Amino acid sequence: MQIRRIARKILIPFLLTLIIVKVVGCTSSLPLPDIRPNPTPTPKVTSSRPRPKTIEDIAKKTTVFITGRGEPGSGVIVEKDKNTNTYYVLTAKHVVGIKPEQGERDYIIQTPDNQEHIAATSDNYDEKVIKLDDADLALIEFTAEENQIYEVAPLTNSLSSSIPVYAFGWTSCLKDDASLDKQFQQTKGGICELREDDEHGWDIRYTNNMDIRYTNNIVKQLSGGPIFDEIGRVVAIQAAFATVGEKEVGCNTIPKNPDNKYSDALGVSVEKNIHALNSKLLEKQSNNKRYKKSLFIKLDVDSKTAKNPNTKVKCRQPPKRCPPILPLGEEKCMSEFR
């Protein structure tokens, strides 16, 4: 009896140990469940540089059509006064450069939503239009209704030769009511030459201080339209073009890529004129009490620069050089540019 009790005390724990070892040994060959937390997915790195389609979207939302006393032109919205819902359009001076007389057509800005805004009349022209003295640039303002909100195009002073550029604007075949038959134009090219200094340039009868030459196809009514870099920022304003072969008036869609039927075009850079524009704007604000605080035309603060391509962009042919700063209407020095 005593021996049986001792045997139970020894054998039962021993048998239990064997059973546990057997069970553990069997399960150790099975895969253990993964109970680690799911790793945080790594965000995809995308380039902040827009593709041409994105640049086109920016241009379509900021490029305007300007009609008034003379040939229609284009422009681009570059600033907004939030206090008054007033927008500022950068354009070529020769598009809005002549003050309308009593009874003449007002300057009207047609925005991308097809709304027409009376911008400058014979009575308020001097208040609504700011013109640079020595360059073919101007600012013209319009005030929209409270529910009319428009985008503003970024500007940059980053500019170098051979970078790809995209030019935009509106054209029309109808002179009397151009806004009824307008179409959006877009062309791609590159900057083939930058003016070295203020004493050498391509100054012709309508325009002064043009400092970039580019290979985009351009026609008359694109004057004042924006030139974007590949990041989607305005680097210059279109100012003049040259006619080669068939003359284009903007009735048809312009070829997007450089075409030998066209010649190179000339523009006025933001880089060399932004300070002069802001000086003129501040001067105007100081003489007008409706401005509650100083308004500046701002540059894009992004440090990115347009990538310089390995291939140099070549101009089609050398332009005829003219003396700097020709008075408006001067015809003594004529080049192939118009």
Secondary structure in CASP SS format (residue, H / E / C, confidence):
PFRMAT SS
TARGET T0000
AUTHOR 0000-0000-0000
METHOD secondary structure of the structure
MODEL  1
M C 1.00
Q H 1.00
I H 1.00
R H 1.00
R H 1.00
I H 1.00
A H 1.00
R H 1.00
K H 1.00
I H 1.00
L H 1.00
I H 1.00
P H 1.00
F H 1.00
L H 1.00
L H 1.00
T H 1.00
L H 1.00
I H 1.00
I H 1.00
V H 1.00
K H 1.00
V H 1.00
V H 1.00
G H 1.00
C H 1.00
T H 1.00
S C 1.00
S C 1.00
L C 1.00
P C 1.00
L C 1.00
P C 1.00
D C 1.00
I C 1.00
R C 1.00
P C 1.00
N C 1.00
P C 1.00
T C 1.00
P C 1.00
T C 1.00
P C 1.00
K C 1.00
V C 1.00
T C 1.00
S C 1.00
S C 1.00
R C 1.00
P C 1.00
R C 1.00
P H 1.00
K H 1.00
T H 1.00
I H 1.00
E H 1.00
D H 1.00
I H 1.00
A H 1.00
K H 1.00
K H 1.00
T H 1.00
T E 1.00
V E 1.00
F E 1.00
I E 1.00
T E 1.00
G C 1.00
R C 1.00
G C 1.00
E C 1.00
P C 1.00
G E 1.00
S E 1.00
G E 1.00
V E 1.00
I E 1.00
V E 1.00
E E 1.00
K E 1.00
D E 1.00
K C 1.00
N C 1.00
T C 1.00
N C 1.00
T E 1.00
Y E 1.00
Y E 1.00
V E 1.00
L E 1.00
T E 1.00
A C 1.00
K H 1.00
H H 1.00
V H 1.00
V H 1.00
G C 1.00
I C 1.00
K C 1.00
P C 1.00
E C 1.00
Q C 1.00
G C 1.00
E C 1.00
R C 1.00
D C 1.00
Y E 1.00
I E 1.00
I E 1.00
Q E 1.00
T C 1.00
P C 1.00
D C 1.00
N C 1.00
Q C 1.00
E E 1.00
H E 1.00
I E 1.00
A E 1.00
A E 1.00
T C 1.00
S C 1.00
D C 1.00
N C 1.00
Y H 1.00
D H 1.00
E H 1.00
K H 1.00
V E 1.00
I E 1.00
K E 1.00
L C 1.00
D C 1.00
D C 1.00
A C 1.00
D C 1.00
L C 1.00
A E 1.00
L E 1.00
I E 1.00
E E 1.00
F E 1.00
T E 1.00
A C 1.00
E C 1.00
E C 1.00
N C 1.00
Q C 1.00
I C 1.00
Y C 1.00
E C 1.00
V C 1.00
A C 1.00
P C 1.00
L E 1.00
T C 1.00
N C 1.00
S C 1.00
L C 1.00
S C 1.00
S C 1.00
S C 1.00
I C 1.00
P E 1.00
V E 1.00
Y E 1.00
A E 1.00
F E 1.00
G E 1.00
W E 1.00
T E 1.00
S E 1.00
C C 1.00
L C 1.00
K C 1.00
D C 1.00
D C 1.00
A H 1.00
S H 1.00
L H 1.00
D H 1.00
K E 1.00
Q E 1.00
F E 1.00
Q E 1.00
Q E 1.00
T E 1.00
K E 1.00
G E 1.00
G E 1.00
I E 1.00
C E 1.00
E E 1.00
L E 1.00
R C 1.00
E C 1.00
D C 1.00
D C 1.00
E C 1.00
H C 1.00
G C 1.00
W C 1.00
D C 1.00
I C 1.00
R C 1.00
Y C 1.00
T C 1.00
N C 1.00
N C 1.00
M C 1.00
D C 1.00
I E 1.00
R E 1.00
Y E 1.00
T C 1.00
N C 1.00
N C 1.00
I C 1.00
V C 1.00
K H 1.00
Q H 1.00
L H 1.00
S C 1.00
G C 1.00
G C 1.00
P E 1.00
I E 1.00
F E 1.00
D C 1.00
E C 1.00
I C 1.00
G C 1.00
R C 1.00
V E 1.00
V E 1.00
A E 1.00
I E 1.00
Q E 1.00
A E 1.00
A E 1.00
F E 1.00
A E 1.00
T E 1.00
V C 1.00
G C 1.00
E C 1.00
K C 1.00
E C 1.00
V C 1.00
G C 1.00
C C 1.00
N C 1.00
T C 1.00
I C 1.00
P C 1.00
K C 1.00
N C 1.00
P C 1.00
D C 1.00
N C 1.00
K C 1.00
Y E 1.00
S E 1.00
D E 1.00
A E 1.00
L E 1.00
G E 1.00
V E 1.00
S E 1.00
V C 1.00
E C 1.00
K C 1.00
N C 1.00
I H 1.00
H H 1.00
A H 1.00
L H 1.00
N H 1.00
S H 1.00
K H 1.00
L H 1.00
L H 1.00
E H 1.00
K H 1.00
Q H 1.00
S H 1.00
N C 1.00
N C 1.00
K C 1.00
R C 1.00
Y C 1.00
K C 1.00
K C 1.00
S C 1.00
L C 1.00
F C 1.00
I C 1.00
K C 1.00
L C 1.00
D C 1.00
V C 1.00
D C 1.00
S C 1.00
K C 1.00
T C 1.00
A C 1.00
K C 1.00
N C 1.00
P C 1.00
N C 1.00
T C 1.00
K C 1.00
V C 1.00
K C 1.00
C C 1.00
R C 1.00
Q C 1.00
P C 1.00
P C 1.00
K C 1.00
R C 1.00
C C 1.00
P C 1.00
P C 1.00
I C 1.00
L C 1.00
P C 1.00
L C 1.00
G C 1.00
E C 1.00
E C 1.00
K C 1.00
C C 1.00
M C 1.00
S C 1.00
E C 1.00
F E 1.00
R C 1.00
END
